[in-house]
């Protein structure tokens, strides 16, 4: 499966690591869990002795708290800026705990209560009447019946009446089906819980009620604070993305350092040297840094037939990370004139970046 699709779920992609952890797992497990909490932690944070890779970089204590939350009665709510790996962390937790990360509801204005509970195959419903065969269970109902983790992405993008349906679900751990009779209900099997994510930039879209908030433990996923961690993560993601490409991906060390520096400077509003930098409205996350570096590698490999340079990064930065805000273009221009120009005096990578960014501006 991994070789036939662009992106395999975590339980398929890391099937060997999960098997190795399960074979060595002799720690106590909560009811319904496929791995013990200790093994879940090792799956996410890595275990060199078992050949398990580190998948989440940043706050190890946050991972521990998330695991503990999922052992209790509360759901887990991961909040943070876009691109801080909230969805990836929820996927990894679901794969390790329940063996499946694919029971997902993608929050949007089009989500209705049926997406959280159940719907119907109307052809069967009309032909046979209400029956279990005619039911179309939601990912949450399937997770309840099988004792797995259900995931709700961008919960705050769902309408308030849809969010409110989660209150009784999380409190009672039960879904009733009155169409099948007054006593028809499904109760959650051991191992069931919910992981939801919310984007801090969506505050005010559909704020959660206080009643729903009480059903979740909240954890904020912050951008990676350590530049070395971020660099290793970007490098690992680039190796993974370029593995199936027809060109050899070559990212020189100085260009990778440039990518990390650009995104960290613009994200924080300042450089390591203490110079102030205008912060763009665009998301300058690690995920966007990976996207920009990946685009630069594709351009270098397929179009130019050589290694990535600072020029490739500059040409891809505006289209990948910067969207349609003209003010962001001015901020990027100021960064290039003030920061990149000074660094260009002592670095060929920065010199190429500065020159390409200046030419790009002149052509607009």
N, C-alpha and C positions, 0 to 999 in steps of 0.2 A: 504493500500500500504506500509506503513512504516514497518509493521510486516512481510511482504512477501519478502522483498528485503534486500540486505546487506546494501545499502546506498540509502535512499530516497532523492529526491531533496529538497531544503530548503523550498519551498512552501508547500510540503506535510509534511515534518518533523515538521514544526512550524505552521501548519495550524491553530491551536487554538490561538496562539499568534497573528497571522496576523488578525484573525477575531476579537479578542479583541481590537486590535489597530484600525481597521477599524470602529468598533462600537463607539469608543470614539473619533474618529478623526473629529474635527470641524475646523481644520486649513485650510488655502487656499492651493489648489493643482495646480500644473502646468497641462497644457492640456495633457490628456492621462495617467496621473499617477493614480495608484490605491490607494496610500496613499500619504498624504502630506509629504513634506520634514521633518517636525518635527517628524512625525510618523515613517518615514524611519529611522531617527536617533535613535529613541527609540527602534526600532526593532533590530538594530545592537548593540547599546551600553547598552540596557536594560532599563526596567522600572519596578521597584519592585511593584509599586501600581497596575499595570495591570497584574502582573505575567509574565512579559516578561524578558527572560534571557539575560545576556550579552554574545554576541557571538564573538566579536572582542576585543582583549585586546591590549592596546598599546597607539597609538596616536589618541585621540578623535578628535583633530583638523583636522587630515587627513581625517577622515570620513566626517566631515562637508564640507571640500573642495571637496571631491569626489562627494557628493550630489549636491553641487552647480555646479560643472562641468557638471553633467548630465542634469541640467536644461537649459544649454546653447546650443550653436550650435556646440561646440567642443566635440569630443569623449573623453573618459577617458583612459589613459594609466597608468597601475600600474606596476612599475618596482621594482626589489629588488632581494636579494639573494634567493636561493631556500628555501622553507619551511617557508616563512614569512607570509603565509596566504593571498597571493594575489588572488589566485583562490577562496578561501572561501569568501573574501570580495566582489569580483565581483559577486559571486553567490547570496550572501545575498542582495546586491543592486538590482540585476535583479529581484529577487523574490519579494521584497518589492515594487519596483517601477512599474514593469510591470506584476506582478503576475505569471511569469514563468522564471525559470533560465536555462531551457533546450535548448534554442536556441544557440547552441555552435558550433564553428568550432575549432577543435584541430589542432593547427599549426604544420606542419611537412614538410619534403621535398616532401611528396606525395600530398600535397594540390595543387590543380589547380584552375584557375579562376572560374570554374563552382561551386566550393564549396562556393564561395563568392556571386555568382550571381544566376545561375539556370542551371539545366541540363535537360535531356529528358528521358522519358520512351520510349526506342527505339522501342519496340513492337508497342506501340500506335502511335509513330511518323511515322513508316513505314505503318501502317494500315490506319491512318486517316490524316496524314500530321500534320504540326505544329498547335497546339491548346493549350488552357489553360489546358485542361484535360491531355495532353501529357507532360506538363511541370513538372519538379521536382524542386520546389523552394528551394533555399539554406536557412539556418537558418537566414541569414541577410535579404533576401527577405521576409521571413515570418514575421520577426520582423518589417520590414518597413510597410508591409500591415496591421499588427495588432496593431501597435503603442507600441511595446515592446522593451526591451533591448536585443541586440545581444551581445554575448561574443565571443572573439577570444583569445584562450589560446596560449601562446608562439608565438606571431606574428612574432618575429624575426627568427623563424625557417622556415618560409615560404620563398620561392624564391623571389627575388626582383620584378620580373614581376607580381607575385601574390600580393605582397604588394602594387604595384602601382595601382592595380585595386581598392584599398580602397580610393585612393585620390578623384576620382570623386564621389564615393559613399558617402563619408563624406561631400564633398563640395555641391553637387547637391541634395543629399538625394533622388536620383532617379535611377531606373534601367530600361533601355530601353530593349525591346525585339524585335529586328528587324525581327525575323522570323515570328512574328504575324502581321507585317505591319509597315509602316513607323511612325505611330503615337502611337504605342503600348508602353506603359511605366507604371511603378508603382512608385508612389510618396509616400514618408514616411508619415504615419499618425502621429498625435500628440502623443508624448510619446516615439517615436523611438530615440534610440541612441546606441552607441557601447562602450563596455568596453573591452579593450585589456590588456593582461599581457605580460611581457617580463622578462626573467631571466638575471640578470646582468652577470652571468657566461657565457652566450651565446654571449656576445659582440664579434663582429667580424665574427659571423656565417653568418648573413645576416643583415647588418646594415640598419636601416630605412633611407630613403631619407629625406632631409630637407623639401621637400614638404609634405611628409606624416607626419613628426613630427609636422608641423604647424597645422595639423588637430586634434591634440590631446592636451589635458592638461596632463602633466606628474606629477605623484605623486610617490614618493619613499616610499615603505613599509619597514621599518627598523625592525630588530629583537627586541623583547620585551626588553626594558631597565630595567624594574623593576622586580627584582627576585621574589617578592611576587605575582605580576601579573602572571608571567610565571608559578609559582608553582600552582596557582589556576586553570589556564588554563589546565595544564597537568592533574591535579586531576580530573577536570570535564570531560576531554576527556576520561580518563581511566574508569570512572564510566559509561559513555555512551558506550564504546566499550565492557565492560564486562557484560553489562545488559542482553544479550541474551546467555551468556555462561552457561554451565552446572556446572561450579564450581564457588564458591563465590570468587570474587576478593578482596584480602586484601593487601593493600599497606601501610605498616607502615610509620609513619611520617618521621622517620629518613632516611628511604630508599628513600622516595620521595625527601627529602632534598639533598641526595647524587646525585640522578639523575640530579636535577637542577644544583647543583654545578659542576658536571663533564662537562656538556654541556656548561655552562657559562664560565668555566675556559678555555676549549679548543677552544671555539668560540672567546673569547677575547684575548687569549694569555697571560693570567695572572690570579692570584687568588685574592680574596678579601684582602688577607694579603700582596699582593704586589709581590709575587713570579712570575717569568717569566715562561711561559709554551709554549712549541712548538705548533704552530697552524697546525693542519692537513689540507690536501687538501679536505678531505671529508666534507660534509655539516653537521655542528653541529647546526642545527636549532631546534626550539621548536617542529616542526613536527617530526623530527628524535628522539627527546627526548621522545615524546609520543610513537613512534613506538618501541623504545628500552624498555621502561617501560612496554608497553603492552605485548611484547614478554616475558619479565621477569615474568609477572603475569601469562601468559599462562603456562610457564614452571613450575612455582611454583605450580599452581593449578592442572594441569593435570598430571605432571610427579612426583612431590614430595609431593603433597597433603598438602601443608602448605602455610604459608605466604611468601611473597617475601623477600629475603635477599639481601645484597650487592653482594653476590656471583652470584645470578641470573642475576643481572644487568651486572656484569663484563663479564659473559659468553655470554650474548646476544649483548653486545656493539659492539664487533668486527664484527659480522656478519650483524647486522642491520644498524649501523651507518657508520662503516668503510668498504670500498669496496675492491678494488684490488690493492691499492698502497702499496707496501712493506714499503715505507718510513713512511706512516701513522702508520704502525704496530710498527715501531721503536719509533715514537713519543708517541704512547700510552704506550709503555713499559717505556719510560722515565717519563711520567706522573705518572705511577704507582709506579716507584721506588722513585721519588722525592716527590710527593704530597700525593698520597694515603698512602704510607708507613708512613709518618709523622702523618697523620690524624688517621691512624689505631691504634695509641697508646691510643687514648681517645674515640674511637667510635667503637662499635661492628659492625655496618654496614660497616664502612670503612675497618675494619679488615677483614671482609668476602670478601669484594670487592678486597682488595689487595692480599689476599691469592689465590682467584680464578683466578685473572688475571695472577699471577705469575705461577700458575699451567698450565694455558692455554698456556702461552709462552713456558714453559718447554716441553709441548707436541707437539710443532710445529717443 
